[in-house]
C-alpha cells in the first residue's frame, strides 16, 4: 500500500499497464488518462498502443524513451489532449504518426518545444480539424494558423510551400529539420519565433515568399 501511495505521489499511474514485455507496452482498456511522467525516461522498447478510452496524455508521459519505436491510437479514439513534452526525445519513433480527429489541444512547453520533438517519423497524418497536416507539417489553426511542428520530413527532398493562411512560424517549429529544397513562406506570415530554423543543417534550399 505504501508503495502504491508513493507511485501516485510521483504522478505515476500504477494501473496503466495491462501487459508489458520487450516488444509492447499495452494499456488497460479502461484507462482514461495517462498521467504525467508515467513512463518518464523508460528503457522499454517496442510499440505503444493508446486505447480509445484515453482522453489525455500527460506532461512528460513518454519523455526520453529512446527505444520506443511507434505509437498507435486505437480507432474511434476519444483523445482530446496531448500535454507538453509527452513524446519528447523519443529518438526511435518511426513510421507514421496519425493524430486522431478528437484531438483539440497539443500543448507546447513554455520554452517552445513541441510534444513530439526529436522523433524520427517517416510521415504524419491528422484527422483533427484543429491540427491539420499538409506535406508533413502540423498546423495549429486555434492560434491563428501557426506552424506547430515539422514532422516526418527527415528524408524529404523538394519544395515545401506553407499553407497560404499561415500567420506564425512558432519557436522551434523547424528545429533540426533535415528537409532539402526550397521553403516557400506566404506573405500572410507575420511572426517567426526564436530558433524556428535552429540546427537545420540538412535544409540546404532557399527561403522564398510570395
PyMOL commands that set and color helices and strands:
alter all, ss='L'
color gray80, all
select helices_A, chain A and resi 2-9+141-143
alter helices_A, ss='H'
color red, helices_A
select strands_A, chain A and resi 17-20+24-27+33-34+46-50+56-57+68-73+81-82+96-99+105-106+123-126+133-134+137-140+146-150+160-161+168-169+183-185+191-192+207-209
alter strands_A, ss='S'
color yellow, strands_A
deselect
rebuild
show_as cartoon
